[in-house]
Amino acid sequence: MANHKSALKRIRQNEARRLHNRYYTKSMRNALRDFRNLKDKKEAEENYPKLASMIDKLVKKNLIHKNKAANLKSQMAKQVNTL
């Protein structure tokens, strides 16, 4: 167990950030799952910008890598075009 006040605070901060990050990455994965299950092209075209924006915000906060975000957005765009 930590002996210094600053180390105890760091433990609390890390746990809070971990839960925060976990919430947002899980939200993105759920949104992606729902997007992949869409069968209507019009609905997919409406949801694409919202989901792409969500992914970009996660990149900005360093929750996912920028190349992963680019790959995800590319896959989504490909799916929209094939519908």
Backbone hydrogen bonds in HBPLUS format (Angstrom, degrees):
<---DONOR---> <-ACCEPTOR-->    atom                        ^
c    i                          cat <-CA-CA->   ^        H-A-AA   ^      H-
h    n   atom  resd res      DA  || num        DHA   H-A  angle D-A-AA Bond
n    s   type  num  typ     dist DA aas  dist angle  dist       angle   num
A0008-LEU N   A0004-HIS O   3.05 MM   4  6.41 153.9  2.12 150.6 157.6     1
A0009-LYS N   A0005-LYS O   2.98 MM   4  6.27 156.2  2.03 149.8 156.3     2
A0010-ARG N   A0006-SER O   2.92 MM   4  6.10 153.9  1.99 141.4 148.9     3
A0011-ILE N   A0007-ALA O   3.02 MM   4  6.27 151.8  2.10 143.5 150.2     4
A0012-ARG N   A0008-LEU O   3.12 MM   4  6.45 157.4  2.17 145.6 151.0     5
A0013-GLN N   A0009-LYS O   2.86 MM   4  6.15 164.0  1.89 156.5 160.9     6
A0014-ASN N   A0010-ARG O   2.87 MM   4  6.00 163.9  1.90 151.2 155.6     7
A0015-GLU N   A0011-ILE O   3.09 MM   4  6.26 158.6  2.14 146.6 151.8     8
A0016-ALA N   A0012-ARG O   3.06 MM   4  6.29 161.2  2.10 150.2 155.2     9
A0017-ARG N   A0013-GLN O   2.90 MM   4  6.13 163.2  1.93 154.9 159.4    10
A0018-ARG N   A0014-ASN O   2.86 MM   4  5.97 152.8  1.93 144.6 152.7    11
A0019-LEU N   A0015-GLU O   3.06 MM   4  6.28 162.9  2.09 149.7 152.8    12
A0020-HIS N   A0016-ALA O   3.02 MM   4  6.20 157.4  2.07 145.4 152.2    13
A0021-ASN N   A0017-ARG O   2.82 MM   4  5.97 168.4  1.83 154.9 157.5    14
A0022-ARG N   A0018-ARG O   2.90 MM   4  5.98 156.4  1.96 145.9 153.1    15
A0023-TYR N   A0019-LEU O   2.99 MM   4  6.16 152.9  2.06 144.6 151.0    16
A0024-TYR N   A0020-HIS O   3.25 MM   4  6.59 163.2  2.28 151.2 154.0    17
A0025-THR N   A0021-ASN O   2.97 MM   4  6.17 163.9  2.00 155.1 159.7    18
A0026-LYS N   A0022-ARG O   2.97 MM   4  5.94 156.2  2.02 143.9 150.8    19
A0027-SER N   A0023-TYR O   2.94 MM   4  6.10 152.3  2.01 144.2 152.4    20
A0028-MET N   A0024-TYR O   3.05 MM   4  6.25 153.6  2.12 142.0 148.3    21
A0029-ARG N   A0025-THR O   3.02 MM   4  6.29 157.5  2.07 145.0 150.7    22
A0030-ASN N   A0026-LYS O   2.92 MM   4  6.17 159.1  1.97 151.9 157.3    23
A0031-ALA N   A0027-SER O   2.94 MM   4  6.14 157.3  1.99 146.4 152.9    24
A0032-LEU N   A0028-MET O   2.88 MM   4  6.11 154.3  1.94 149.6 156.9    25
A0033-ARG N   A0029-ARG O   2.92 MM   4  6.15 157.2  1.97 146.2 152.4    26
A0034-ASP N   A0030-ASN O   2.97 MM   4  6.24 160.9  2.00 150.0 154.5    27
A0035-PHE N   A0031-ALA O   2.90 MM   4  6.09 151.4  1.98 142.9 151.5    28
A0036-ARG N   A0032-LEU O   2.87 MM   4  6.11 157.8  1.91 153.2 158.4    29
A0037-ASN N   A0033-ARG O   3.22 MM   4  6.44 133.0  2.46 138.4 149.9    30
A0037-ASN N   A0034-ASP O   3.23 MM   3  5.21 134.4  2.45  93.5 105.7    31
A0038-LEU N   A0035-PHE O   3.12 MM   3  5.36 162.2  2.15 108.5 114.0    32
A0044-ALA N   A0040-ASP O   3.03 MM   4  6.25 156.4  2.08 149.9 157.2    33
A0045-GLU N   A0041-LYS O   2.88 MM   4  6.11 155.3  1.94 151.5 157.9    34
A0046-GLU N   A0042-LYS O   3.09 MM   4  6.37 143.0  2.24 141.1 150.9    35
A0047-ASN N   A0043-GLU O   3.00 MM   4  6.26 152.2  2.08 147.3 154.6    36
A0048-TYR N   A0044-ALA O   2.93 MM   4  5.95 141.2  2.09 148.5 157.6    37
A0051-LEU N   A0047-ASN O   3.04 MM   4  6.23 165.0  2.07 162.0 166.3    38
A0052-ALA N   A0048-TYR O   2.87 MM   4  6.01 162.2  1.90 157.9 163.5    39
A0053-SER N   A0049-PRO O   2.94 MM   4  6.02 152.8  2.02 140.9 148.1    40
A0054-MET N   A0050-LYS O   3.00 MM   4  6.28 152.5  2.08 142.4 149.9    41
A0055-ILE N   A0051-LEU O   2.97 MM   4  6.24 158.9  2.01 150.5 155.5    42
A0056-ASP N   A0052-ALA O   2.94 MM   4  6.19 157.6  1.99 147.0 153.2    43
A0057-LYS N   A0053-SER O   2.99 MM   4  6.24 151.3  2.07 148.2 155.4    44
A0058-LEU N   A0054-MET O   3.15 MM   4  6.47 147.8  2.26 143.4 151.7    45
A0059-VAL N   A0055-ILE O   3.06 MM   4  6.42 147.4  2.17 146.8 155.9    46
A0060-LYS N   A0056-ASP O   2.99 MM   4  6.25 155.9  2.05 145.5 152.1    47
A0061-LYS N   A0057-LYS O   3.11 MM   4  6.37 141.1  2.27 139.7 149.1    48
A0063-LEU N   A0058-LEU O   2.84 MM   5  5.17 167.4  1.85 161.4 157.7    49
A0062-ASN N   A0059-VAL O   2.95 MM   3  4.91 160.4  1.99 107.3 111.8    50
A0069-ALA N   A0065-HIS O   3.03 MM   4  6.37 157.1  2.09 152.1 158.8    51
A0070-ALA N   A0066-LYS O   2.98 MM   4  6.21 154.2  2.05 142.0 148.7    52
A0071-ASN N   A0067-ASN O   2.93 MM   4  6.17 155.2  1.99 145.2 151.8    53
A0072-LEU N   A0068-LYS O   2.89 MM   4  6.14 159.2  1.93 152.0 157.5    54
A0073-LYS N   A0069-ALA O   2.94 MM   4  6.14 166.3  1.96 154.1 157.4    55
A0074-SER N   A0070-ALA O   2.96 MM   4  6.05 151.3  2.04 142.3 150.6    56
A0075-GLN N   A0071-ASN O   2.96 MM   4  6.18 158.7  2.01 148.7 153.9    57
A0076-MET N   A0072-LEU O   2.96 MM   4  6.23 155.4  2.03 147.8 154.7    58
A0077-ALA N   A0073-LYS O   2.94 MM   4  6.13 159.8  1.98 146.7 151.9    59
A0078-LYS N   A0074-SER O   2.94 MM   4  6.14 156.5  2.00 147.8 154.5    60
A0079-GLN N   A0075-GLN O   2.97 MM   4  6.20 152.3  2.04 143.2 150.7    61
A0080-VAL N   A0076-MET O   2.94 MM   4  6.25 158.4  1.99 151.7 157.1    62
A0081-ASN N   A0077-ALA O   3.03 MM   4  6.26 157.4  2.08 147.2 153.0    63
A0082-THR N   A0078-LYS O   3.04 MM   4  6.27 139.7  2.21 143.2 153.7    64
A0083-LEU N   A0079-GLN O   3.16 MM   4  6.36 130.7  2.42 144.7 156.0    65
